[in-house]
């Protein structure tokens, strides 16, 4: 029989676990390792500035999330995307360069979990678009020698093709022959009309599917409402959810708790999630925990994705 003391101990245990599972985990998301931080960028790195009613904005400490986490620039209200960046319903979360007479621009991103060389396969993919005369060199470095970058390839546009048609996304894929790569650098090589180049995300090329509960959490395949990451949505997760009820951390809302955010924080809520500072119980990722999140939790109630349980439905 479940006693009141037993239930209290369960809730206490879950709250303690929640300290470690409250925020999104950097690194792997849906089996792919994404860039976790921007370590350096030159002057005049900007967004594309093609969102209707919006001017170009220069990258700053609060907008480095433009190139972090999963690809997010090519999205429509249904989350499907159409390969084109400038539709009114698409998000314009990219960073790069457009204007001429600004040579030697570059961006350097870092992976908390290193990228390993995969024999006979591509090791890294850069989601981006560029103009017909754009060209950039791509370099990698390790933590052992972070200042010694080794070139692994070149991205170049071609008129009438992709890459080369502005606004149409392309996956530039590269291999390398060293292990434990943590840094990717892209460096502008051409600087005149038609050489604009914008980057959405940097990630490992391979998608890893889990074979155990621990790997489901590690590789980022958890069901949204599985807050304690045990592959089951049940009362344990509901206890975690209720401990965060009506809290918020929207960086644009002065009434929210920003104590766990970096200084400066990401510029908007979406950037907070891209930078891995989201609250786990914020199931719809709007930086508020309210009835909208409860609706998501209710929809996923009693779902499971335990790879060792044939009665569960995989999310990969």
C-alpha positions as CSV (number, residue, x, y, z in Angstrom):
1,X,0.0,0.0,0.0
2,X,1.3,3.5,-0.9
3,X,1.7,5.5,2.3
4,X,1.9,9.3,2.6
5,X,5.5,9.0,3.6
6,X,6.3,6.9,0.6
7,X,4.7,9.4,-1.8
8,X,6.6,12.2,-0.1
9,X,9.9,10.4,-0.5
10,X,9.2,9.8,-4.2
11,X,8.4,13.4,-4.8
12,X,11.5,14.5,-2.9
13,X,13.6,12.1,-5.0
14,X,12.2,13.5,-8.2
15,X,12.8,17.1,-7.1
16,X,16.4,16.2,-6.4
17,X,16.7,14.5,-9.8
18,X,15.1,17.7,-11.3
19,X,18.2,19.7,-10.2
20,X,20.1,17.8,-12.8
21,X,17.4,17.4,-15.5
22,X,15.8,20.8,-15.4
23,X,17.6,22.4,-18.3
24,X,18.2,21.1,-21.8
25,X,21.4,19.1,-22.2
26,X,24.0,20.6,-24.5
27,X,25.7,18.3,-27.1
28,X,23.6,15.7,-28.7
29,X,20.0,16.4,-29.9
30,X,18.2,13.7,-31.7
31,X,21.3,11.6,-32.2
32,X,23.5,14.4,-33.6
33,X,26.2,16.4,-31.9
34,X,25.6,20.2,-32.4
35,X,27.9,23.2,-31.8
36,X,27.6,24.4,-28.2
37,X,29.3,27.8,-28.2
38,X,30.8,30.5,-30.5
39,X,34.3,31.1,-29.2
40,X,35.2,34.0,-31.6
41,X,33.9,36.0,-34.5
42,X,35.2,39.0,-36.5
43,X,33.5,42.4,-36.9
44,X,30.4,42.7,-39.1
45,X,29.2,39.2,-38.7
46,X,25.4,39.7,-39.2
47,X,22.1,38.0,-39.7
48,X,20.8,38.1,-43.2
49,X,18.5,41.0,-42.6
50,X,15.9,39.8,-45.1
51,X,13.1,39.1,-42.6
52,X,10.2,41.4,-43.7
53,X,10.3,44.6,-41.7
54,X,13.7,43.8,-40.3
55,X,17.1,45.3,-40.9
56,X,20.4,43.4,-40.6
57,X,21.6,43.0,-37.0
58,X,25.3,42.5,-36.1
59,X,26.2,39.5,-34.1
60,X,26.9,40.2,-30.4
61,X,27.3,38.3,-27.1
62,X,23.5,37.9,-26.8
63,X,23.0,36.6,-30.4
64,X,25.7,33.9,-30.8
65,X,22.9,31.3,-30.5
66,X,22.1,32.1,-34.2
67,X,24.5,29.2,-35.2
68,X,24.1,27.0,-32.1
69,X,22.0,23.9,-31.6
70,X,19.8,22.2,-34.2
71,X,19.1,23.8,-37.6
72,X,16.3,26.3,-37.1
73,X,16.4,29.0,-39.8
74,X,14.3,27.2,-42.4
75,X,11.0,26.6,-40.5
76,X,7.4,27.2,-41.2
77,X,4.4,27.2,-38.8
78,X,4.2,23.4,-39.1
79,X,8.0,23.0,-38.6
80,X,8.4,21.4,-42.0
81,X,10.7,23.9,-43.9
82,X,11.1,24.2,-47.6
83,X,14.8,24.8,-48.1
84,X,14.4,28.5,-48.5
85,X,15.3,31.1,-45.9
86,X,13.4,34.2,-46.8
87,X,9.8,33.2,-46.8
88,X,7.7,35.4,-44.4
89,X,7.0,32.4,-42.2
90,X,10.6,31.3,-41.9
91,X,12.8,32.2,-39.0
92,X,15.9,34.1,-40.0
93,X,18.3,32.7,-37.4
94,X,21.6,32.7,-39.3
95,X,25.0,34.4,-39.1
96,X,27.5,35.3,-41.8
97,X,28.5,38.0,-44.1
98,X,27.1,39.8,-47.2
99,X,28.5,43.2,-48.0
100,X,31.7,43.6,-50.1
101,X,35.0,45.1,-48.9
102,X,35.0,43.1,-45.7
103,X,37.6,40.4,-46.3
104,X,38.9,37.9,-43.7
105,X,35.7,37.5,-41.8
106,X,35.3,34.3,-39.8
107,X,33.3,32.4,-37.2
108,X,34.7,29.8,-34.8
109,X,32.4,27.4,-33.0
110,X,33.1,24.9,-30.3
111,X,31.7,21.4,-29.4
112,X,31.5,20.4,-25.8
113,X,31.6,16.8,-27.0
114,X,34.4,16.3,-29.5
115,X,33.7,15.3,-33.1
116,X,35.6,12.1,-34.1
117,X,36.8,11.1,-37.5
118,X,34.5,8.6,-39.1
119,X,36.3,6.5,-41.7
120,X,34.8,6.4,-45.2
121,X,32.1,8.9,-44.2
122,X,31.6,12.6,-43.7
123,X,32.3,13.8,-40.1
124,X,30.8,17.3,-40.0
125,X,27.9,19.0,-41.8
126,X,27.4,22.8,-42.0
127,X,23.8,24.0,-42.9
128,X,24.2,27.2,-44.8
129,X,23.4,29.2,-48.0
130,X,25.5,31.5,-50.1
131,X,25.7,33.7,-53.2
132,X,27.1,32.6,-56.6
133,X,30.6,33.9,-56.1
134,X,31.0,33.1,-52.4
135,X,33.9,31.1,-51.1
136,X,35.0,30.1,-47.6
137,X,37.6,27.8,-46.2
138,X,36.8,25.3,-43.4
139,X,39.2,24.4,-40.7
140,X,39.3,22.2,-37.5
141,X,41.3,22.2,-34.3
142,X,41.4,20.1,-31.1
143,X,41.6,21.0,-27.4
144,X,45.2,19.7,-27.4
145,X,46.2,22.5,-29.9
146,X,43.3,24.9,-30.2
147,X,45.3,27.5,-32.1
148,X,46.5,25.1,-34.7
149,X,43.7,24.9,-37.3
150,X,43.9,22.4,-40.1
151,X,42.0,23.1,-43.3
152,X,39.6,20.3,-44.3
153,X,37.9,21.8,-47.3
154,X,36.2,24.8,-49.1
155,X,32.7,25.9,-49.6
156,X,32.1,27.7,-52.9
157,X,29.0,29.0,-54.7
158,X,28.2,28.5,-58.4
159,X,25.9,30.6,-60.4
160,X,22.6,28.9,-61.1
161,X,23.3,26.1,-58.6
162,X,23.0,25.3,-54.9
163,X,25.1,26.3,-53.2
164,X,25.2,29.6,-55.1
165,X,21.5,30.6,-55.1
166,X,21.0,33.1,-52.3
167,X,18.5,31.9,-49.6
168,X,18.5,28.2,-50.6
169,X,20.0,26.0,-47.9
170,X,22.6,23.5,-48.5
171,X,24.4,20.9,-46.3
172,X,28.2,21.3,-46.8
173,X,29.8,18.0,-45.7
174,X,33.4,17.4,-44.8
175,X,35.6,14.6,-43.5
176,X,38.9,14.9,-41.6
177,X,41.6,12.6,-40.4
178,X,42.1,13.6,-36.8
179,X,40.1,12.7,-33.7
180,X,38.7,14.8,-30.8
181,X,37.9,17.8,-33.0
182,X,36.2,20.5,-30.9
183,X,36.6,23.6,-33.1
184,X,35.2,24.4,-36.5
185,X,36.2,27.6,-38.3
186,X,34.8,29.1,-41.5
187,X,36.9,31.9,-43.1
188,X,35.7,34.2,-45.8
189,X,37.9,34.0,-48.9
190,X,36.0,36.3,-51.4
191,X,34.7,39.8,-50.8
192,X,32.8,41.5,-53.6
193,X,29.3,41.4,-55.0
194,X,27.5,38.0,-54.8
195,X,29.8,36.6,-52.1
196,X,27.4,36.6,-49.1
197,X,27.4,33.5,-47.0
198,X,25.2,32.6,-44.0
199,X,25.4,29.7,-41.5
200,X,22.5,28.1,-39.7
201,X,24.1,25.2,-37.8
202,X,27.3,23.1,-37.3
203,X,26.9,19.4,-36.4
204,X,28.2,15.9,-36.6
205,X,27.2,14.2,-39.9
206,X,26.2,10.9,-38.3
207,X,22.9,10.3,-36.4
208,X,23.3,7.9,-33.6
209,X,20.4,5.8,-32.5
210,X,20.2,4.6,-28.9
211,X,20.3,1.0,-27.6
212,X,19.7,1.6,-23.9
213,X,17.8,4.0,-21.7
214,X,21.0,5.9,-20.8
215,X,21.7,6.4,-24.5
216,X,18.2,7.7,-25.1
217,X,19.0,10.6,-22.7
218,X,22.6,11.0,-23.8
219,X,21.8,11.2,-27.5
220,X,18.8,13.5,-26.9
221,X,15.9,11.3,-28.0
222,X,13.8,11.8,-24.9
223,X,10.0,12.3,-25.2
224,X,9.4,16.0,-24.3
225,X,7.4,15.3,-21.2
226,X,9.9,12.6,-19.9
227,X,11.5,15.1,-17.5
228,X,13.4,12.6,-15.4
229,X,14.7,10.9,-18.7
230,X,13.8,7.3,-17.8
231,X,12.0,6.7,-21.1
232,X,8.5,6.7,-19.5
233,X,6.0,9.6,-19.0
234,X,4.3,9.0,-15.6
235,X,3.7,10.4,-12.1
236,X,7.5,10.9,-11.5
237,X,7.5,13.3,-14.4
238,X,4.3,15.0,-13.3
239,X,5.9,15.7,-9.9
240,X,8.8,17.4,-11.6
241,X,6.4,19.3,-13.8
242,X,4.4,20.7,-10.8
243,X,7.5,21.9,-9.0
244,X,8.1,24.3,-11.9
245,X,4.5,25.4,-12.3
246,X,4.0,29.0,-13.3
247,X,7.8,29.8,-13.3
248,X,9.4,31.5,-16.3
249,X,12.8,32.5,-17.6
250,X,12.0,34.6,-20.8
251,X,15.0,36.9,-21.2
252,X,12.8,39.7,-22.5
253,X,10.4,39.6,-19.5
254,X,11.6,41.4,-16.4
255,X,9.2,39.5,-14.2
256,X,10.8,36.2,-14.9
257,X,13.7,34.6,-13.0
258,X,17.0,35.1,-14.9
259,X,19.3,33.9,-12.2
260,X,20.3,30.7,-14.1
261,X,21.0,32.6,-17.4
262,X,24.4,33.7,-18.6
263,X,25.5,37.3,-18.7
264,X,24.4,38.6,-21.2
265,X,21.5,36.2,-21.8
266,X,20.4,35.2,-25.3
267,X,18.3,37.9,-26.9
268,X,15.0,36.1,-27.1
269,X,13.4,32.9,-25.7
270,X,14.2,30.8,-28.8
271,X,17.9,31.7,-28.4
272,X,17.7,30.6,-24.8
273,X,16.7,27.1,-25.9
274,X,19.3,27.1,-28.7
275,X,21.9,27.8,-26.1
276,X,20.7,25.0,-23.8
277,X,19.3,27.1,-21.0
278,X,15.7,26.0,-21.4
279,X,13.7,24.7,-18.4
280,X,12.8,21.1,-18.9
281,X,9.2,21.6,-17.8
282,X,8.7,24.3,-20.5
283,X,7.4,21.7,-22.9
284,X,6.4,24.1,-25.6
285,X,9.6,26.1,-25.4
286,X,7.9,29.5,-24.9
287,X,9.8,30.2,-21.6
288,X,6.6,30.0,-19.5
289,X,5.3,27.0,-17.6
290,X,1.6,27.1,-17.8
291,X,-1.6,25.4,-19.1
292,X,0.0,25.2,-22.6
293,X,2.7,23.0,-21.3
294,X,0.1,21.0,-19.3
295,X,-1.7,20.3,-22.6
296,X,1.6,18.9,-24.1
297,X,2.1,16.7,-21.0
298,X,-1.5,15.4,-21.1
299,X,-1.0,14.5,-24.8
300,X,2.1,12.5,-24.0
301,X,0.8,10.9,-20.8
302,X,2.0,7.2,-20.4
303,X,4.0,7.3,-23.6
304,X,7.4,5.5,-23.5
305,X,10.4,5.0,-25.8
306,X,12.5,2.5,-23.8
307,X,14.6,0.7,-26.5
308,X,14.5,-2.5,-24.4
309,X,10.7,-2.6,-24.1
310,X,9.0,-3.8,-27.3
311,X,5.7,-2.2,-26.1
312,X,7.2,1.3,-26.3
313,X,7.3,3.4,-29.5
314,X,10.8,4.7,-30.5
315,X,11.2,8.4,-31.2
316,X,14.1,7.8,-33.6
